[in-house]
């Protein structure tokens, strides 16, 4: 069943029915002020840090789902009827409804009893405000008198206190209407933290700052007493639950339409509101800011545009996947409708990965992020697992292994991210930047990378594999135990890849000794994996604290795991023969209609030695769900093995666009990836969970652009190495790279997946598949033909 | 406006209208299993610890208020109409409604369209279950076919995770219907923590374990799709939001009635359910357990029964106040509809105070609590501010002063509580019990008390007053600063009282040296207070970190504080002259129509040097609200000064019974005390907040029984020293004390407040007002006449 469709021309996803299986949301953000909004107006806002500077409150997991939000109520004063043009919260059956999620904005159009309404929500690029721009039109033949109510419920800045310290929070916050500013101001009585303000450029005829006054006893957002009565109570909030609610009266003749701008913003001091209120009472300023924001997104997207025979592929590659990548880059796994923004902080591993697929578009921001991340490294090479954006302070999650706090893989991701940055930008100077360790001492970034290698090298277990610590990429593979010797084969493979990457960096950075050292180390690691981790048809996953194998034929449950197969190929540990064999095993045991699951067979009971992974019912999360993040690694492996049709099949299976027609099964948004799709060992097979914030975003874009389309930045050029579906005749990619534009057309006359790429650049024949670096700001025509 | 009345015969408060200003709740508990329930069926449950073993979920501060709960839906299958006999959540206008909160149980009676329903909710004394006992009667003249639905929403045991780790919790819990047991079982997939079960003795025709299946998309508890359709979906929950919902079909002829028992319980292992399910499917067992529970409450209450000319006073003293005292003794300030049970733990100070007013009824439990509390003391004498009941582990709140973690007063409360226990029970052996300090070393309780004294003695500031540390009784008086020298005059007074108390204990415990030492120390403390803390008309409150005075004529705001006046008298620091003078100042500056406020004038802005106290808008919390806890201290002071009418006036001002007719102003329950009543510096003057969990419970009962009625246990007898309203002719008290029953009648023929008590015991004239200890298990007649 379908609830909407892609409007690629407008770069919008258009929702035609409000009661989607779950709230389908969008992020409106300038990177600091962030507003999440659902297709029925639900959602919340924060500034920089969703834990410490939460502006609007949200009731997660609520009944009814998705309350509260940025609500507008329209009341026809002749009939006393009222409704929500976003459907929620009043949920009257609208005569028409449409929600368009665009890049950085969401637009609603709806009609009810002769009134047509449009609302545009967005966050301007530079001001820390959110705009609700409302247009109301009288489409009836009668004069209409309407009361327009707005509603936003404030959160106590500290989102933790807001949930936990109920009897406290209701005694410290203040919201008052200022006649002078025609605005509601909300802040703590002690004026610590920030001030929020809310206003509209309409004539505010009444207002409420106190939730209970506006809503009324035993009522909800669905039927506020003020809206029912037709006017607010002019309440102030001295304690209680502060809100911003306003009422504007408008009269519309037939066909007449009127506009009102609502603005909600955050400032450090009250006096700073004046200028913003003045600016955003003008319609033309809202229009200017909206266009500026759209332009910024166009600039972001233009860096890589693909035109392939698969239109769905194009819309996801050119619009939605990079859009999601920017969101994960900004907020990691911290804050969504499923991540409450109070626990996790920004993940070190996550954030490194999130840089991968935005680096071509946002090199400066990635640069800054890498520096920030490196500050969370200890002198030992180990890193904090998480850090909090407002303070930059590192920390660990609750489930930390108190004896070995590190995660086996965390520190290695910095190498992958820096390598990706260097190849994309050529900016070797970053390696020379001095960055503090947690202890306070400083070294250049290159030394940070070396210490990451050293940490793994210094912390191996009885089989010579890296100690897993608290866990590895799989946070729930918690092989804690008294022997402190759980080992991760996956980390060993990542270590091998990290060694190859740093080896390449060392060469470019003229560190010959390191280069030789890392090369030798890599050989040893590879040999050990192939000797001690090959199970006959695939690679094992780990050794537990007693040295027993995990992920082997000999296990009764959890015989085969996906990640050590895809990474065996990706990390160049596997020979071609073993690579094909282990990826065939993936296909035999783990492939399902909705993607590749994480392991087979799932754990049917809890195993204390395994920890978290066996705390989930079969088919959920790390216990054999289709954990989407891991699927692109399998796609990359298949590309490396030259099996383009398989890679593409895997790619399509988890792609949101393919869920559009089965939205009632998939449940989450069909325009962005979710963390997981329930596996086929669970009765709800196919239903996705935890949308938006997932490493899938970055990796699936990388798999598509770098490996399927095969356009991969290298230190000395742009490599063209496609591995595509055989049926594709050709495709075209516009790619910005090192201050030049590459207009690449790939012809596939022989219908190969992979072949030799014969290349002409600006009509000059190339010797290999590495297109040169131009740095001339110009467009270069790259013609590619794939041949046997 | 009135929403109900006291039914003293039944020891019930009867609510006649469901839409009370706030949910009016009750605690159903055996001390381990605890279920809170509102007058509309809302509420939640936990086992031992509301943080780590939460059974039912609750959405605090919800819209609409008070969801979810223990819901029953009744659906008339002829009309398809459905309603809630508890009004919420369907909120149909019922033909009749009545909710009776009794001691340990809550009973609903309501009617709708020819169906009369009664539901009794209670928790048996020994089994960790809650019973919902339903009777449905057909009062119409037609045959009725009804579907009866039950609904309870589970919480993920860890209440913190349940709120915070949303995307995790929805993947780890399981609820399944067992055909064999005819019950729903709920637990984590890994079977860690506990198992909950839910069943009914009716014929379950369908069920749901998955919330979304029962409720339906974009619906709420008010209109579940299953109820609308007339049958559940037989869903299991493997992840998601587990619930227990059942459907029973019953057919009733005119006048016929049927009963169904629902049982929800917690067990360690599934197999333990069988016996409980078997037991509670029998109506007679439910009846037996209900009567046992009622008897237990009668036994608790019989220890002190007063009969005075003031009926409201009697009902609060004999029923509701001791009932509340038991609740605060069990749960301190940890868990209510306003305390979320995830932050605070059990307060050290709080819990000591909570023993004061239950000690005469529950001496063994108080004994155990005192031992548990003493374990939270360090060798220095300092104590943890809080501890968690499941583990006994101590800790500190978030706002702790990292340099001086202690609270100036905490450790001293152990002396007050032990003194009270000794005088009540005569059990001197407790002083010889060996108890560990936090560090692990052990000493007898008496030495713990000595170390408490030593701690204060070792930690004084420049004026010789005790350092305040993080704060004192007033948690928000946070005089932190670089000089580490904030001093508390209130603690000095408490210290003086503690010295007098330990001095008395030392004498009884034959520690002559200590006795002399403490006596001398007390004299010095008293002298210092009278020298350095007298402001002319009252005592100052504290010195801040710069040595500046707080609570003086010379301050612009916060000139006078209540506590250092009442404690000056209570602690015997003030001479009679100064006592009268400072309590007159209280009357002049702090007395309002709804009680005595904490200070005058309130702080109108934040003062960093003052901390928390100035973070509240004027009139709220510690910034000049009527903080109820402190009012009984003023009542005691007035009793000591002999001003019985004033004491009684103060007593009545905050007594819940006096709020019954102004419930729309007072808002919270008129049968129990709230933490605070909004002060007259706030527009919502008179509205109470944070009901149930407050030190007011203990202290106000002590003020009433020990000081107004004046019946005070002493080491060597029961003192009779009333200070009553002049207009009272007489009163009678039945008091259990040291294994004897004292039937005390006090005559007041001269209409005095206080006088000489001429006493006859069993017809024998006494020499003083100390009635002897009998320990003979018998009743003794005590006749008292008050004379000039």
Interface residues (C-beta under 8 A of the other chain):
Chain A: X19 X21 X59 X60 X61 X62 X63 X64 X65 X67 X68 X88 X91 X163 X164 X165 X166 X167 X170 X171 X172 X174 X188 X189 X190 X191 X192 X211 X215 X217 X218 X219 X220 X221 X236 X238 X239 X241 X338 X339 X340 X342 X343 X606 X614 X615 X616 X617 X619 X620 X621 X675 X682 X683 X684 X689 X690
Chain B: X19 X21 X59 X60 X61 X62 X63 X64 X65 X67 X68 X88 X91 X163 X164 X165 X166 X167 X170 X171 X172 X174 X188 X189 X190 X191 X192 X211 X215 X217 X218 X219 X220 X221 X236 X238 X239 X241 X338 X339 X340 X342 X343 X606 X614 X615 X616 X617 X619 X620 X621 X675 X682 X683 X684 X689 X690
